[in-house]
């Protein structure tokens, strides 16, 4: 991660152009459109992002968007979330230390705060220098849990 201004990631949702400049990236229409689409505070598949970006830039291709997302990820503005059995998801990197919950039934992905608030959450073995800690909880979301409980016979 080569963030020239660490606050840039926090402000990407407010001013995408300033965030791009702060991390040393050229301001381009596809990059601005991607950051604006990601500012919806959620977890977005490439397909969903492409749909959103094409509302303002109809000719943007998958290849262009992948390149944009890779540049934004490398600059520390975007996080890529890879959960087993699901397509990769992207979110703005707010610089916080949070993890994710994934519902095995409906596929909903939600943020969950880290108990320690500072990485690493788990202490690695002696001599191992952890660069990234990612924790994902799998189970049933509240809505799917209620459906499961209501379908169980007494």
C-alpha positions in Angstrom: 0.0 0.0 0.0 1.5 3.3 -1.0 -0.8 5.9 0.6 0.8 9.3 0.4 -2.0 10.7 2.6 -3.6 8.1 5.0 -6.7 10.3 5.4 -7.3 10.0 1.6 -8.9 6.6 2.1 -11.2 8.0 4.8 -12.3 10.8 2.5 -12.6 8.9 -0.8 -16.4 8.8 -0.4 -16.6 12.6 0.1 -14.2 13.8 -2.6 -12.9 11.1 -5.0 -10.8 13.5 -7.0 -8.9 14.7 -3.9 -8.5 11.1 -2.7 -7.0 10.1 -6.0 -4.6 13.0 -6.0 -3.6 12.4 -2.4 -2.4 8.8 -3.2 -0.6 9.9 -6.4 -3.1 8.5 -8.9 -4.2 10.3 -12.0 -7.8 11.6 -11.8 -9.7 9.7 -14.6 -13.4 9.4 -15.2 -13.5 5.7 -14.6 -11.6 6.0 -11.3 -13.9 8.8 -10.1 -17.0 6.9 -11.1 -15.8 3.7 -9.4 -15.1 5.6 -6.1 -18.5 7.3 -6.4 -20.2 3.9 -6.9 -18.3 2.4 -3.9 -19.3 5.3 -1.7 -22.7 3.6 -1.2 -21.1 2.0 1.9 -21.5 -1.6 1.0 -19.8 -4.6 -0.6 -20.0 -4.6 -4.3 -19.3 -7.3 -6.9 -17.5 -6.2 -10.1 -20.8 -6.8 -12.0 -22.7 -4.5 -9.7 -20.0 -1.8 -9.8 -19.9 -2.0 -13.6 -23.7 -1.5 -13.8 -23.3 1.6 -11.5 -20.3 3.0 -13.4 -22.0 2.5 -16.7 -24.8 4.8 -15.6 -22.4 7.7 -16.1 -19.8 6.1 -18.4 -21.7 3.7 -20.7 -18.6 2.5 -22.6 -16.5 1.3 -19.6 -15.5 -2.3 -20.0 -14.9 -5.1 -17.5 -11.2 -4.9 -18.3 -11.1 -1.2 -17.6 -13.0 -1.6 -14.3 -10.7 -4.4 -13.2 -7.7 -2.2 -13.9 -9.3 0.7 -12.0 -10.1 -1.5 -9.0 -6.5 -2.9 -8.9 -5.0 0.6 -8.9 -7.4 1.7 -6.2 -6.6 -1.4 -4.1 -2.9 -0.9 -4.5 -3.2 2.7 -3.5 -5.1 1.7 -0.3 -8.4 3.3 -1.3 -10.3 0.1 -1.9 -10.4 -3.3 -0.1 -11.0 -6.6 -2.0 -12.9 -9.1 0.0 -12.6 -12.7 -1.1 -15.0 -15.1 0.7 -15.1 -18.7 -0.3 -17.8 -19.7 -2.7 -18.6 -16.1 -3.6 -17.3 -13.7 -6.3 -14.8 -11.1 -5.0 -16.4 -8.0 -3.5 -15.0 -4.5 -3.1 -15.5 -1.8 -0.6 -13.9 1.6 0.2 -11.0 1.1 2.6 -11.9 3.4 5.5 -8.7 2.6 7.3 -10.5 0.8 10.2 -9.9 -2.7 11.3 -13.1 -4.6 10.7 -14.0 -8.1 9.5 -16.9 -9.6 7.7 -19.8 -12.0 8.4 -21.2 -14.0 5.5 -24.6 -15.7 5.5 -24.3 -19.2 4.1 -28.0 -19.1 3.0 -28.6 -15.7 1.3 -24.9 -14.6 0.8 -25.3 -11.3 2.7 -21.9 -9.8 3.7 -21.8 -7.4 6.6 -19.1 -5.6 8.4 -18.3 -6.6 12.0 -16.0 -4.5 14.2 -12.8 -6.1 15.4 -12.7 -6.5 19.2 -9.1 -5.2 19.4 -9.6 -2.3 16.8 -5.9 -2.6 15.9 -4.3 -5.2 13.6 -3.3 -7.8 14.1 -6.2 -9.3 15.9 -4.5 -12.6 16.4 -0.9 -12.8 17.3 1.1 -14.9 14.8 3.8 -17.3 15.6 7.1 -15.9 16.7 9.2 -14.6 13.8 6.2 -14.2 11.5 5.5 -10.6 10.4 1.8 -10.4 9.6 1.0 -7.8 7.0 -2.8 -8.4 6.7 -5.3 -10.0 9.0 -8.6 -11.0 7.5 -11.2 -12.8 9.6 -14.5 -13.9 8.1 -17.4 -15.4 10.2 -19.7 -17.8 8.4 -23.2 -18.7 9.5 -26.8 -17.5 9.2 -27.8 -13.8 9.3 -30.7 -12.8 11.6 -33.3 -13.0 8.9 -32.2 -16.5 7.7 -31.9 -17.7 11.3 -35.6 -16.7 11.9 -36.6 -18.6 8.8 -34.7 -21.7 10.0 -36.3 -21.6 13.4 -39.8 -21.2 12.0 -39.4 -24.2 9.7 -38.3 -26.6 12.5 -41.1 -28.9 13.6 -41.8 -28.9 17.4 
